[in-house]
Each structure stands twice: as C-alpha cells, then as structure tokens.
Amino acid sequence: MAEIRLTNTATRKKVPFVPIDPENVRMYVCGPTVYDRAHLGNARPVVVFDVLYRLLRHEYGADHVTYVRNFTDVDDRINETARARKEAGAEGTIEQLIRARSDETIGWYHDDMDALGALRPDAEPRATEYIDQMIEMIAGLIDKGFAYEAEGHALFRVRKYADYGKLSGRSVDDMIAGARVEVAPYKEDPMDFVLWKPSTDDLPGWESPWGRGRPGWHIECSAMAHELLGERFDIHGGGNDLMFPHHENEIAQSKCMGHGFANVWLHNEMLQVEGKKMSKSLGNFFTVRDLLTGNWSGGWKVPGEVIRFVMLSTHYRKPMDWTERKAQEARDTLVRWKSLIDNQRDDVARAFSGTEPPQIVVGAVSDDLNTSQALTYMHAIAKEAAESTEKKVELAESLAFLGFDYAKNWSVSFGYSLDKTLEKPIEFEKVEKRLQEEREKAKATKDFTEVDRIKSLLLGAGLEVRMYEGSVEIDVTAEFDPSKLEALK
C-alpha cells in the first residue's frame, strides 16, 4: 500500500494520511448551488476530489470509502428563477417550480461532470431533504449558548468560539475590517452569522421554533456531513474560496455541538482563463457545456477528457490557467496515447485489469495528489510503449487510474480518425534517433541543411518537434498526415 500524504489546510503541513477507520474512510466535499450551468471553475474541485476518491478506493477498496458531495437547493438565485417562471405563467406552486428548477440543474450538472470522467459520489444529499437535522442542530447550539434567536432569525455567536479564524489564519477583528459580513440591527455582533432566517409567503419555508423560514447556507453542510458521515470523519474538501466564511463557519457550528468534524482539510486553488480571472465582463466566462459543444472562443468541441487532462496538468494547490493552447496540447497527447494503445487493442484489452496502475504513477498521486508529476511519468511510459505491449498496458492502466477511458474514440467529436492520427508510431523513435544523429554531425560540420530538411518535413506533416541537449522528441498533433512523410528517405 502506498503512503498517502496530504497537505492539511488546518495545519499548513503535508503529513501522512491516517484514516480514522481504514474500513470506513469518509470524505465530504462542498457541492454546487444548483441555479445554473456549472462553469469551468466549478469543475476544478470536482476533478481534484474525484482523483482523491479514486486513490482512496484504490488503496482501501471501493467498499470501504464513502464520498459525500451535497447540492445546495435553498438559494435566492433559485428562488428568483422560479418566481420569474411563475410570473411568466408557469403552472405549479413556487415550491414545485423551485424543485423543478433544481431537478433540471442537477441533471445538467451530472451530464457535464460525467463528461469529465468524474465518478458519482456515494451520496449526493440535497439541503431541502435535511431541514429537520438543521433545525435540531440550531436548537442545540442555542441551548448551549453558542447561538441566539432575534426577530425570527437564529444567529451564531462567533466570539464564543475561541478558535474561529484558525483555518483561514485570520483574527475576528481583521475579518470585520474587510470581510463579507452583513450588518443588521438584530445581530449582537457584526460577525455573527445566520443559522436560520425568515421566509415571506412567496418564498419556500419550513416551520421552526423561530417561525417559518429557511436555513442559512453554512448550517446545511454541517448537518448533512454529521448525518451521513458521523461526528468525526476523515477529509473535508472544497475550493479555497470557501475557506472563509463557509468552512470557518462549518467548523465553528460543528465543534460547538461537540462534533470532531473533519480531521483533514483540503482546498484547491482557483482557475484563470488565458492569464486573467474568469468573468463575463472580460468575455472569458464559459461553462463546461460551452466547451463540450464548441460554444466558446476556441470554437471547437473539447472532449471532457481533454478538460480533465488540462486540469490535472497543474497541481491542485496552484492556480490553474486554462488556455486554448493547453487544451490543444492535451488533446494531441491523449490522441497519441490512445492511438498507441489502439495499435494493439486486443492484446491490451486481454491484459488490462483497470486496477493495476504502475506504482510510479500511484506514488505521484499519493504525494499530495501530484497529478502533474503522474502525467510526466505517463509521457515516459508512452515513449516506450511504441515498441512494447507491456508499456501499452501500463499506459492504459494509468489512464484508467486517473479517470480516462483509453478505449474511447473521438472521431465524431474531432472529425478525424485515431487510426489516421498516428498510423505508424513505432517509427517515431527511429526518426528521433536519425534527427539527433544529423544534429551531432551538423555541430561538427556546421552544415545544418539535412537537419533543417528533416525538421521541415516533420513540421509540414503536422508533427511537433522538440529538441533538447542530447535528445529529440516528436509528438503528433490533430493535423498529422502520414502521407506527407513519404519524402523522408
């Protein structure tokens, strides 16, 4: 068994992961608010924690890992959409229209995340299905003196929890100076946050000891995690934009109820597009569906596996920059790898287990989810796979481990055949060797005519040529045309 090491946000240290119970490894990840299509940034934590889920299942067994990711279906934006539909003449109560909107959006989310190769979590609770547990938890916090009722609201007393701010490394006073806090006359302190708030007759609501209302955002995750994973569980994850206030508030609520809550906290960094923050005002905002259907600035349909590859090319704790060039390179790499395997598909299929990735790849992912290093190792495996069935199998096993389908053909999406894309991969090493030999000769004679001729032919055939000190590497691109290499004698 590989030693898994994870960087715990709560301690700022990378330490060995030791589950509370190896027979029952538990993970909670904050899921989406289901009011619209998932944008590209929403997809990053899905892919990151899908890799961790796969790693945990590989090491402890699929039957011994429980992964919970929630849906927030109590939200003002969902309410606004439902109310607009009601005003436009849609049939049904506001609650029914809200449910219909949530069902629709969850369906979109599943379709898009499935396209990225993400496994469905073991449980996907909706907030509206756990209102009773939230009310019970709020009542318990009030009884213990950590919360109070005011004008139909229930609020948490932040200063009653001494460790508030420890996760994000902020003091309460610093948070007040620049934080997103709602100043309201019914609050004892500006930092106190809402556990329950009133609902008007035209909004969804539930009866509670504090009147008809609905829960605040933060109490939802605390209640659902406790109900489904118990008082203490192994891992809580999400994007680092949730660290404050959402995760700070979750910890405060749960700890004050006497729950141990999560042992390890993991946070992925945010996503940019072409070096800039993704935003509608900059015209660089797009959803996962936009990429899948070609409705983005690149104009081509991006398979979900390509999106996944680009995301895994950057360590989860570093900002990720989506660029069209990265997408093209990821596409070309995947096409090349799949084509290598395709040349001996039957042999690979017979030896393929789907459960035995090379230890070097598992080791990289075990080291704080270092997927970029894992992909580097896979490049090396692919280089040997041209002449080795064993390496082809290793490549297929590695792809499966990271959530890719080595057998999936993209000809419909891209409009070209995988067979044509890489017709004779076994010859690449010979060409690389020949080009390197010509370079060595040219360095001595100062005559680079033959080097330039070979390189020009390769580039003209749609190949990518990379020259290093002492070596040459050739990769295919989507424009590769083997017929153009006939002049290479």
N, C-alpha and C positions, 0 to 999 in steps of 0.2 A: 504494500500500500504506500502510495506517495504521501509525503508530508505536505499538507496544505498550509500555506502561510498567507494571511490576510492582513491588510492594513486597517486596523480598528480606528475609526474616526474619533471615538471616545477617548482613546489613549495616545493617538498620534504615533502609534508604533505598529510595525509589521511583526506579528507573532504567530506561532503555530496555532492552527485551529483545532481546538479540542471540544468536540460536541458534548453537550450535557448527557445525552444518551445516544451512543452510536447506533442503537436500534431504532431511534426515533429522532432524526435530525430535522430541525424545523426552521423555516425561513419565511419572513414576511416582507413584502415589497409594496410600497405605496403605488397604487394603480391610477388610472386616469379619471378625470371628471368627464362624464360622458355627455358632452353637449355638442360635439362636432367631430370632424375627422381628426385623426392623430397626425400631428405634424412631425417632421423629421426628428426634431429634438425629443419628442415623446418616445421615439423608437429606441433611443440610445440605452436608457435603463432596461428596457425590455430585452435587448440583445445582451447586455452586460450580465444581467442576472439569469438569463437563460443559459449562458455559458457556465456560470457558477452552479446552477441547478444540474446541468449535465455532469459537471465534475463531481458533485456530491453523490449523484446517482451512480456514477462510475465507481467511486471509492467505497460507498456504504451500501449500495444496492438500491434499485428503484423503489422497492417496497419499504425502505427504511428512511425515506426522505419525504417531507411534506412541505410543499411550497404554496403559500397563500398570497394572492395579489387581489386587492379589492377594486371595486367600481364605486366611485362616488356619484350617486344618483340623486343627491339632495343638493341643489345648487341654484343660485339666482339665474344663471345663464340658461339652464334647462327650463326653469320656470318661465323666463321671458319668451323662449321659443314656443313653449306650449300655449302661453297666453296669446301670442300672435296668431297661432293656428286657430285658437278658439275664436278670436275676433274676426278671422277670415272665414268663419263659418264651419269649421271642422266639428264633427259630431263627437259627443262624449264629454265627461266631466274633466275638469282641469287635471285631476289626479290620473285619469285614464290617458289623457293626452301626454302627460309627463312620462307615464310608463311606456307609452308607445314610442316617444322620442328616445328614451333610454334604451329600449329594446333595439331600435334602429341603429343607434350609435354604437352599442355594444357589438352588434352584428358587423358593422363596418370595421371596428377595432379588431375583432377576431380575424376577419378576412385579411386585413393588412398585416397583422403580426404573424399569421400563419404563412403569409407570403415571404416573410423574413426568416422562416425556418424556426421560429420560436415555439417551443413546446407549450401547451396549455398548462397553467398551474394546476395543482391538485384541488384547490378550492378558489373560487372567484366570487366572494361574497359581495352583495350589494348593500350599501348602507341602509336602505329602506327596510331591509329584512332583519335588521338588528337594532331597531329602535328601543325595544324593551330592555336589552342589555345596556344600551347607552343611558337610559333613564335610571336604571338600577345603579350604574356606576356614578352618575352625577349625584344621586341621592346619598350614596356612600361618602362621597367627597364632602358634601355639605354636613353630614353627620360628624365627620372627623374634623371639621373646622377649616378645611382647605378650600372650601367654596361657599358661596352665599347666594341668596335669592334677592333680586332687586327689580321691581317693575316688570314682572313676567320673565325676567332673564335669570339664568344661573351663570355665575362667573367664578373663575378660578383665581384664588389669591396667590399671585406669583411670588410675592416676597415671603410667603410661608414655606416655600420650598428652597432650602438653602443652596442646593446645587443647580439652581436654574441658570442656564447660560454656559454650563460646563462643556456641553457637547460642541457648541459653536465657538467657545472661547471668548464670550462677551460678558460684561457685567450688566446688571439690570439697568443701572443708570446710563451706561453707554447705549443700550438698546433704546431707551426712551428718547435720547438725543436724536437718533437717526433711523429709528425703526418704523415699521408699518404697524402703528398702534392706533386704535380707534379711541378718541377722546369722547367720553359720554358722561352725562351728569349722574347716571346710576352706578358708575364704577367707583369703588373705594380707592383705586389706584389706576393710573393710565395704562399700566402694563397688564392688568387683569384681563383675561381673555374669556370669550363667550363659550359656555358649555351648552347653553340652551337659549333660544330666542323666540319671541312671539311670532305667530303667523296670522296674517289677515285672512278674511274669509275667502278671498280669491287665490290663496296660495295653499299648497299642501301643508298639513299639520297633523299632529298627534296629541292626544290628551296626556298631560303630565301633572305632577304635583304643583307645577309652577304655571299652569294654564296651557291652553292649546298652543303648540309651537313646533319647532323643529330643531334638530341638534346643530351645534357648531361643527365645523369641519374636523377639528383635532380629536374630539372625543370619539369620532367614528372609528378611526384606526385603532385606538386603544381598546375599545370594546370588542371589535372584531378579532383583533390579534389574541386577546385574552380568551375569548370564547372558543376560537379554533385551534390555538396553539398552547394555551395554558398560561400560568402565571409567569413562567420563565421559558424563554426559547433561545435559539442559537444566534440567528442573524436577522437584522433588520436593515433593509436597503432602500435606496432611492437616489434621485438626483441631488446634487449639493445645494440646489436652490430650495430644497425642502428642509435643510438642516435647521434654519431658523425662519419662521417660528414653528413650523409644523412639528418637526421631530423634537425640538425642545419641549413643546407643549405635551406631546405624547408621553415623553419620559416623565415630566412633572406629574401629570394625571395618574399614570400607572404606578409610579413609585410611591406616591402619596396614598394609594389604595393598598400598598403593601405588596405589590407585584414586583418580581425581579425584573420583568420585561426582557429586553434583548441583551445578550452577552456581547455581541459584536455588531458594530455599526459600519456599514459600507456606503460610500457616496461616490457616484460617478460625476465627472466634470461635465461642463456644458458643451454645446455644439455651436459652431460658426459655419457660415457659408461663404466660400471664397475670401476668407480672412476677415469677415465682418459679422456682427451679430445679426442673426436672422430676424427680419422684421418686414411687415407688409409695406411700411413706408419706403424701405430701400428696394423693394421689388424682388427680394431674395427669399421670400417666405413660401414654402411649399409643403404639402402634405406627403405622406408616404404614398397615398393613392396617386398624387400628381406624378411622382417618379415612376410608379408602376405602369401608368398609362401613357407616359411621354408628355404630359401636360406641364412642362417646366422649361426653363431657359435652355437646357441641353437639347430638348426636342426629341429624344429617343427614349424608348421604353427601357427602364432599368429593372432587370430582374431582382427579386427580393434578395437573392443570394449575393448579388453584387453590392447592394446596400449593406448587407451584413458584413461582407468582406471589408468594405471601406471602414466600417465602424470598428472591426476587430483589428485593423491595422494600427490603431492608436491605443495606447494603454488607457484603461478606463479612468484613471485618476489625472489624466492630462486633457486639456481642451482639445476637442476634435474639430478639424476643419474639413467640411465637405467641399470638394471641388470636382468639377467635371473631369479634369484630368485624372484624379484619383479613381473616379468611377470607371473611366475608360481602361485604366491600368488594371483595376480589379477584374473587370470583365474579361480582358485579354488573358490575364493569369488563369482565371477559372476555366476559360475555354481551352487553354493549352493543357492544363492539368487533366481536365475531363477527357480531352482528346487522347492524351497519353494512355489513360486507362481504357478508353474505348477501343484502342487497337488490339487489346487482349481481353475484351469484356467478359467472355465466357470463362476464361481462366481466372480472372479477378473475382468474378461472381462466385465461383466454386470455393475460393479460399477466403472470401470476405465473411467476417463474423459480425461486424458492426460493434464489437465490444472490446477489441484489442488494438487500440491505437499505440503507436510507438511510444516507449517510455519517455523519450526525449521531448515529445510533444506534450504528453501528460505532465511532465515535470515543469515545463514552461508555464502551463496554465495553472498548475498548483502553486506557483510562485506569484501570489497576488494577482492572479488572472492575467498573466503576461501574454496575452494573445498575439501581440505583435512579434514577440520572440518565437512563439509557436509557428507563426506563418513563415518566419525566416527559416526555421528548421524544415518546414514543408517545401520551401523553394529548393533546399539542398536535396531533399528526398526526390523531388521531381526531376532534378538534374540527372540523378542516377536511374530514374525509372524508365528512361528511353530504351535501355538495354536490359532491364531487369523486371521480371514478373513480380518478384518478391517486393521490390520497391513500389511497383504499381499498387500492390495490395496495401502496403504501408500508407501510401498516399490516399487511397480510398478510405482506409480506417481513420486516418487523421481528419479527412474532410467530414466524415460522419460524426466524429467526436466533437467537432466544432460546429455542427449543425448544418452541414451542407450535404446535398444529395449528389453523389458522384455520378449517378446514372441519369440525372435529369438533362434532357436535351432542350436546348434553347432555340432551335431553328425557327420556330414560329415567332418567338419574340424578336429575334435579331434579323431574320430573313436570310440566314446563310447556314450552311451545313457544317456540323462539327467535323465531319469526315474531311471536308474540303479545307477547313481551317488549319488542320495540321495533318497533312497527308502522309508525310514520311519523317516523323520526329526523330527516328533513330539516326538520321544523317546529320542532325544538328551538331552533335559533338565532333563529328569529322570535319564539318565546316569551321567550327570554332577553332579546332586544332590547326587546320590549314591556315586560317587567317592569322592566328597567333604566330605561326612559323614564318609567314610572309612578313609580319611586323618585325620579327627579330632580324630577318635578312635585311629589311629596309633600313633598320637602325644602323647596320654596318655599312651598307652601300649608299645610304642617303637617297635611294630611289624608291619612292612610295607609290609608284604607278600601279603595281599589281594590288597593293593593299587598297588603294582607292577604288580600283575596278571591282574588286570583290565586295567591298563595303557598299558601293553604289548599287550593285546588283541586288544585294540583300535588302537594302532600304527600298529599292524600287519594287521588290516583291512583297512589300508590306511587313517586313520583319524589323524588329527593334534590335540594334547592335550596341552593346555596351562594352567598352574597352577599359580594362584595368591593368595595373602594373603586373605583368606576368600571366594575364588571362584575358579571355574574350567570352562574353555571354550573348546568346541570341535568344530572343523571345518572339512569339508570334503576336500579331495584332489582328483585329477583326478584318483588316483589309488584306490578309495574307493570300497570295495567289501563287501556288507552287509552279504553275506553268511558266512564270517569269524567271525561274531559276535554271531554265534549260541552257542558258548561255554560260552557266557556271561550270567550266570544264577543268 
